[in-house]
């Protein structure tokens, strides 16, 4: 069944009310007006410059419990996220670098970034739309990945404080990275006193285009750089997934997870089957697959739960999106030195990217990612952080 893409993506560390889909003309202009002054829990500071001299700003959002989110204008990147363990000890649970220039200079593997225009892969770097074929960069073997050579993760967004957080806006010009239409995007991060971090995506276009925005934070709930994530226990609310070929492009099938290493319907350590002799594990060099969520309507629904037994930290994810890409950090290889001098070895972080399916523009049976003038792209995801005190 095809699903309209006119939805807003909001990422929240605790579940909030669902956002309805709309195809009405958007109320925001192409360049949204500046928001009100920052609340007392949001601090705006310089964050150095990129290698070309472009200045970068950092927004630090905190609450009374000491939870802290730091996000910068380059790539809308979540630079750090400090949350408590079962004993109340705060630690940074996301991978990244200590300064803005390092993200650009080191060709970061999308640490903490906003991904667009299209999250995940498009086969052969091309797609048809209204009788015309559009050609994109092939920056991942034969395929297009995460928006191209200079996707939304590699541009400087405009940052403005909003209530309890920050709003990032960016206008992607017609033809940028090969995509049609001028796309006006807005992404907001907010933090409340329940330790809920919300990330909301919204976009409009002046020509038909394709859109699939997501967030590419690498998590390690034991603390960034502490150890690998193979002992994290994962549950996914997905009975099906989209099998991929050797280049990680979906075959078009919606296959059952039953009897496969991709069955996370019950809590399972990430490392339990990551080395199984299975064609899909071989294709992904581990887990790098889109899971088809068990949706019953268009609203916000639970998608995933991750528990880190040694610290008791728990991450729950709910979303309005139809899928989630589970990536087990297979291509981290120890060549990256991240925050605080921590070396990121293989599988020291995982991603759960809520999204529409990979290669949807070339897969007529997948939910549609087309956005047209007069529609608003809206979607919503919720991350909920808590602790499990039962295991020590």
N, C-alpha and C positions, 0 to 999 in steps of 0.2 A: 504494500500500500504506500502511495506517495504522500508525503506530509509537507505542508507548506513551510517555507523557511522564515515566514514572518513571525519570528519569536525573539526575545531579549535574553542574552546569557548573563546570569547573575551568579557569582560564586559566593557562597555564604558559609561560614564555618558553623552555622546552625540554621535549621530549616525555617524559612519564612514563607509568606503566602505566595501562591503561584501567580505567574504573570500571564495574562491572556494574550493570544495572538491577535494581531490587528493588521488589516490591509488598508486602513484609512491613510490619507495623506498625513505625513508626520508633522508634529507640531514644532519640532526643532528645526532651526535653520541649518544650512550646510556647516556653518561654524557656530557651535552653541555659544551663547553668551556666557561671560565669566560668572562664576557662582559667588555666593556670599563669602565673607571672610571666614578664615579657618576657625573651627571650634578650639577650645583650649587643649584638647588632646591630640591635635595635629600640628606638627612643626615642619616648616618648609625651610630647607637649607641648601646651599650649593653643594654639589657632589663632584667637584672637579670638572675635567674636560675630557672629551674624546681625543684620540690621536690627531684629528684634524683641527683641534682647537675649539670645537663646539661645546658650549657650557651645558652641564647637566644638573638638574635639580633633584633633590631627594625629599620625599614626604615620609615623615615618621609618625605613625598613628599608635597611640597607646590607650589602655583603659586602666581602671582602678585596680585590676588584678595583676597588672604588670605585663600583660600580653602586649607584644610589640610587633608591628608590621612596618617594614621599610620598603618603599617602592620608588623607583626613579623614572625620570622622563624618557631615558633611552630604553626603547622597547617596552615601556610600561612594566619593567621587570620588577618582580618581587625579590628584593635583594636579600632580605632575611625575614624570618618569622619565628618569634620566640614564644613557646607555649610550655605549660608546666607538665612535669611527670607526676606519678602517683604520690610523691612526697612533696610536691609543690615546687620542685627545682625547675627553673626556666632554662631552656636550651634552644638554640637555633636548629630548626628541623628541615631546612631547605638548602640545597647545594647552590654555590655561586662563587663570586669573587669579592675581594675587599674594596675594589674601586671601579668606577665606571669605565675607565680606559681599558681595563683588562677584559671586560666583556667584548669590546670591539676588537681589541688587538689579538686576542687568543681564539677568535672565531668560535665563540661559546656554542656548545651544543644545545642552544635554546634554553639555558638555565632560567627559570622563572618568568619567561617572556610571554607577552601577548602574541598569538600566532594568527596571521592573516595574509592575504585575503582568504586563503584556503588552508586550513589545518589538515595535515596528513598528505597523502600522495594522490597525484593525478597521473594516470598512465600516459607514458610517452610525451608528457608535457603538452597535451592538447585536449580540447574538449569542444563539442558542438553546442551552439546555442542559437536558436531561431534561424537555422539554415546556414550559419557561418561557423567555420572552425577557427578557434583561437589557439595560438601557439604560445607556450610559456617556456621558461627556462627549464632545462633538465639538469637539476642540481643534486640528484640522488640516483646515480646510475642512469638508466634510461628514462627516469621519471622526474616529475616535479614534486617538490616537498616543501611544505610549510611556507608557501607564498613566494618562493623563488630565491634568487641571489640576494635580494635586499627586501625581505618581507617586513611585516610590521614589527618584528623583533629587532630590526636593525635601523629603525628610524627614531627620531626624537619627537615625542608626543608633547603636546601642550598640557601642562598640569595646572589644575586649579583646585583649591580646597573646597570641600563641601561639608555638610554636616557629618561629623564622625569619620571623615575620610578625605579622599581625593578623587577627582574626575580627570581622566586623560582623554584628549580628543586629537584626532588626526584625520586629515583629508588626503585620500589617495587619489591621485589624478587619473583621468581617463588614459588607459594604455600602460599604466605603471605595472611593471613586471608582466606585461602582456594582457592584463585583465581589462575588459571593457567597462566604461562608465566611471564617473567620478563618485567615489564612495566616501561618505562622511561617517566616521566611526567615533563612538564614545564608550569608554570603559571606566567604571567606577569601582573603587575599593572602599569599603566601609567596615568599621569595627565597632561592636557594641559591648555593653557591660556583661553580656552572657558569653563573652569570648567568641562571638560570631564574626567572622570576616566575610563580607559580601563582595563579590566581583560581578558587575553587571555589564553586559555588552549590548550595544545598540548600533544600528547602521541604516543609512538610506542611500539610494543611488539615483543618478539621473538617466541611466541607460540600463537595460537588462544586463545582469551580471551573475556571477556565482559567489557565494559567501559561506564560509564555515570557520568562524572564529573559535579559538579555544585558549587555554592557559597551560603553559608547559613547565610548571614547577616540578622539580625533582625532590621527592621527599625521602628523608631517612628519620623515622620517628625516634631512633636511638640518639639522634644528634648528628648534624652534618659531619661527614668524614669519620664517624666513630667506628663503623664496621660495615660489612655488606648487609643487604636487606633480606637475605634468604630466609632468615628466621621470622620475619614479619608474617603474620597470619592474615590471609586475604579471603574475603567472601564477596562474590559478585552476583548481583541479581540478574543473571543472564542464563537462559537455557540454550541460546544459540550464539554463534559467532560467524564472522565472515572469513572463511579460509583464504589464504593468499598463495600466490605463486612465488617463485624464487626471487622475484624483485619486490615482493611485499605488496603487490597489487591484488585486490580481491578477485576471486574467480567468478563472482556473481551469486554464488550459493550462500544460503543461510543455513549453516550446518549445526546439528545438535552437538553440545559439548559432552554429552553422555558417553562415558567410556574413553575419553580422551584426556591428555594432560591439561587441557584447557577447562576442565570442569572445576570451577570454584564456587559451586552452589552451596557447598558446606565449607566452613572455615578450614583453610589449608595453607600450610607454610609455602611461601613463594618458591622456596628451593626444593619442595618435595618431588616435583616432576620436571624441573627445568632442564635436566640432562637426559630425559627419556629419548629413546630411539624412535622418534616420531617425525614424519615429514614436515609437519607444521612447526615443530620446535626447531628443526634444522633450517627451515626457511627463515625463521625469525632470529636465529642464533639465541634462542630463548623465547621469552614472551614479547611479542611486538604485534599485537592483534587487536582488532576492533570487536568488542562484544556487543551483541544485540540485546538491549535491556528489555526486561519483562514489563512493557508499558501497557497500561489499560486505558489511559486517556492522555490529554495534552498537558496535564499539570505537572507539578513537581512530584517526583517519586524517588524513593531510595534506590541507589545504584550500587554502592560498594561500602565495605567496612574493612578497615585494616587495624590490627592490634599488634603492638610491639611488646612482647612479653616482659622484657627485662626492665623497661621503664614504666610500663602500664599505659603508655600513650595510645589513644584510639582516634582514628580518623574515620568519620562517616561522610559519605557523599550522596547527595540527592540532586536530581537534575530534571530539566524539561527536555533535554536532548534524547535522541533515540539510541545513542551508542556511547561507549567509552573505550578509548584506546589504552590498554594496559601495556606499558613498556617497562621492562625489568632492568634497564640500564646496561644492556648487553655490550654497548660499544664504548662505555667508559673503560679505559685501558691502563690507568696509572700514569698517563702522560700529563694529566691536568693537576696542577696544584691550586687548590681553591682557598676559601676563607681560612685565615689563621694558619696558613701553611699546610692544611690538610690535603693529602694526596687522595684523589678520587679513583680508586681501583675499580675493577669490573664489578658491576652490580652493587655499587654503594649508594644508589638512589633508584627510586621507581617513580613512574608517572602514571596518573590516571586522568587522561584528557577527555573530558566530556565533549561530544561532537556528533555531527552527522558522519555517515560512513565514508571511508576513503574511496576516492574515485567515483563518487556519486554522479558528477556531471556526465560520466560515460556509462553509467549503469541505470538504465530506465526503470528497473524494478526497485531501486533504492529510494528512500525518501528524498524529495527534491531539495537542492541547495540553491535554486534560482531565486534571485531577488529582482523585482521590477520597480520602476518608478511609481511612487504613490504607496508603496508598501514600506513597512518598518521591519527590519531584522531584529528579532527579539528571542532570547533564550535565557534560561536561568539554571544555575547550578549552586548547590549548597555544600560547603565543607563544614562538618561539625567535629570539633576537637573535644575530647573528654579523657577520662582516665579510668582504667580498670584496676581496682585495688585488690582483686581476688588472687592474683598471681604474684608471687615473689620468689 
